[in-house]
Amino acid sequence: MTPAPVVFLIDVDNTLLDNDRVIVDLKRHLSQAFGSESQARYWAIFERLRDELGYADYLGALQRYRAENPHDAHFLQTSFYLLDYPFANRLFPGSIDALEHLGAWGPTVILSDGDVVFQPRKIERSGLFEAVAGRVLIYIHKEQDLADVERRFPAEHYVLIDDKLRILTAVKHIWGTRLTTVFPRQGHYAHDAVALAAYPAPDVEIARIGDLTTFDLPTLIAAGKNSDRRTP
């Protein structure tokens, strides 16, 4: 397969979609359905499962909650709530415009972490699956599967857009000047003072995803080639 001149790899949660708002809504729903004590137990299970798996698994946490509370019928209501959530309403302003802007220069690819049910459902119901013509990759640890990314979408240059400096730094370490890292300051990870101090600055920093529509392609590529951060 002939490499494309450029491929854009775009994260979902808190990059294109306001996942912090989704969690606020879910917490409200759980409090109403289960009560505050059971809601707290669900999130304790959720965090423990995330530590085990390395990614967020909302339905898996619900399954474990059910195993502890087999006679609590509210889990069915919560399952419907998660699967039918209106994710399209939680896209950041300018998300689709940014994808269309970048797509004029090369393939746009969703590059995400997550489970095999809820994360694909989120991407489909939000409209992002259609916006990138089905080019979606979901891994357990995406920064560890770059060889598969390259195999599926070979490119001379990549632009990675992600709200986690940890991810941007890890991929920059591997791809070097073949990569431009773009850091949208959205969501709680992007405002974590500890994380911001622990990693080098990205090649490009923007306040919001919609700001990408103000960039041209030479500027984005030059930002990566002129800043080789190979060490985390």
ABEGO torsion letter per residue (X at the ends): XBBBABBBBBBABGAABBAAAAAAAAAAAAAAAAEAAAAAAAAAAAAAAAAAAGBBBAAAAAAAAAAABAABAAAAAAAAAAAABBAAAABBBGAAAAAAAAAAABBBBBBBBEBAAAAAAAAAAAGAAAAAGGBBBBBABAAAAAAAAAAABBBABBBBBBABAAAAAAAAAAAEAABBBBBBBBEAAAABAAAAAABBBBABBBABAAAAAABBAAAAAAAAAABBBABX
